[in-house]
């Protein structure tokens, strides 16, 4: 039993692969575009045409048509055969180009590579279905493949990368690449790395919220959040210790995070890791900042006036 659509040829549609628009169209000349589109039409209707008729139909001479066909063949848009010209399935070509199985000289590794490639194809298909409704542009395939190689992400991490960007309502290549680079710098490669990073990130977010609440700023700037990440992730300080530094700003006006960072960096430099150690250091060891001793005052004055220390003493006695 055959089912047919009763549709006039005048109102039929010609399907143009999206990869043609994104990957090939910018490189084509007007004559090449004309011939390719007309070839799509002929292919969809299974029509034949002689080259002379094609020249007349397109308003081109034989040399122009021949040059256009040669150029498109070089780009991989078509293949010239004895029986005629066959248009390339561009979608299939892109998939084979970006996900062809990589063969290794060492036979022992070939099975491992095949398994890895299958997992990657499955991950990309999952990304396509979940975040692009099954119509992901072909250029994404090459980008994802290159990110696998560049950042050494496991398949779960690659899917999680897209999920993170999707949750932040930004699915574009520049943003995804920026996040991927950030994860790579933090040493994220597998699911364990990602879980540890998620736990640390949640801890930093909670401390940032507490600091903003204490300072009554509503929200910290990106620059200020960078300070907090350093205190928490690099120095290993919790909110209880950071709060000690915050309290030192209560009696000062117009004190920014630079001042708080200076205090916390000093504690870290001296290896102070507990509240007790910091309290002992502040009470018994640390000298108040911005209060030079008398000797430095005298030395500073002698430098400014040209008098020596003995001369200054004599002037004071007068």
Beta strands, then each sheet from edge to edge (+ up, - down):
strand 1: 78-81
strand 2: 84-87
sheet 1: 1+ 2-
end
